[in-house]
Amino acid sequence: MKSLYIRPLSWTAAALAVYWSLLFIATHNSTLAYVDAPPYAHETFHFTGYAVLTLLAAVTVFGGGRWSPRSAAALLAVVIVFGALDEVMQMPIPARTAQMRDWACDAAGALAGLAVFRTTQRALEIRRAIRVAAEKPELERG
């Protein structure tokens, strides 16, 4: 009988695919451009949207502990380039414009999402190391 257990990584990949698709649809929907929002809400949406996107991508890519600065830079580059392309692809859509400020918020959000992921990952690694060290008998530590 086949196991019904699905690796957590596949769940994060599915969540990433759904979120990325929804983000793309939302940024290309001309009716959302007419929504009245408080000041700086637009920038906050960009920042938060790309922070969550990058966080999900980092969990998917580095969730098993395979972190490397080169891979992290590549991931960040992919998300930032997507943000730029996303802005450019909005140009032909009525009530949408490509703005450098939006792209800067996308890039800042991507950097923040990666920073949150790495900080959390390191904290969990340190916690795990402390727990393992505490479980060792006194004689083995010395």
N, C-alpha and C positions, 0 to 999 in steps of 0.2 A: 504494500500500500504506500502511495506517495505521501510524503509529509506535507502538511499544510503550512508549515513554518516558512515564512519568507524573510530573507535576510533584511535587516534594518536598512542596509545601504540601498536595496532596490526600492524601498519605500521613499527614501529621500530622493532618489533619482526620479521617481514618479511625481513626487511633490514638486521637484524642481521643474520638470517638464510642464506640469499644469500651471504653476505660478508664472513661469516665463511666458507661456502662451497667453495667460490672462493679462499680464503686464503689457505685452505687445498689443493685444486687442484694445486695452484701456487707453493706451497712448495714441492709438489711431482712430479712436471714436470721436467724431466731430461734435457729437451732442454733449460730451463731457466738457468741452471747452466753454460752454455757456453756463456752467454751474457757478452760482455765486458762492464765493468762499472768502474766509477772512484773509487779511493780509498775510503774506508769506506761506499760505497753505499750499500753493502750487509748488514752491521750492521744497517744502516739507514732504509733499507727496513724492517728488522726484528722489530726494535723499533717502527717504524710508523705503521706497520701492526698490531702489538699487542696493540698499543695505541688506534687505531681506533676500533679494536675488543672489547676491554674492555669498551671504551666509549659507543659504541652501546649496549653492554650488560648492562651497568649501566643504560642507558636511558630506556631500556626495563624493567629492574628489579625495578629500583627506580624512574622511571619517574613520578609516582603518589605521590611522596614525602614520600615513605615508607623507608627512609634511616635508617640503624642501623649499627654500627661498626661491629657487628658479621656477618651480611649479606654481608657487603662489603668485609670482610676478606674471607668469603666463596666464593664469586664471584671471588676475586683475586686468591684464591687457585685453583679454577676450570680452570681459564685461564692459570695460570702458569703450572699446571699439563698438560693441553692440549699442551702447548708449549714444555714441555719435551717429551711427547708422540709423538708429531709431529717430533721432532728431531730423536727420536729412530726409528720411522717408515720410515724415509728417508734412513736408512742404506742399505737396500737391493736394492735401486734404483741406477742405474748406474749414475755416475757423481755427486752423492749426498753423503754427509757425515753428521754424527751427531757431532755437535760441542758445547762445553760448552759455548763458546763465543756467539754463536747464541742464545742459550737458555737464557743466561744472558741478552741479548738485548731484547728478548721476554718479560722476567720478568720485566725489567726496563720500557719497553713500556707499559706493563699492569698497572704498578704502576702509570705511568704518565697519562694514560688515565683515571684511577679512580680519580686521583688528579684533573685533569681538570674538570671532571664531578662534583665532590663534591664542588670545588671552585665556579663553575658556579651556582650550585644549591643553595649554601649558599648566594651568591651575589643576586640571584633572590628572595630568601626568605627575605633578609634584605630590598631590594628595595620594595617588596610588603608590609612589615611591616611599612616602612616609609610612603608609599602612604596611607595606612589605617589610620595611626596616623595623617597625614596631613588633611585627610577628616573629622576627628572628630571635632565637635565644641569645642571652647576654654573652655567652662565650664566643659566638660567631661574630659579634660586632667588634670585639677588641682586636 
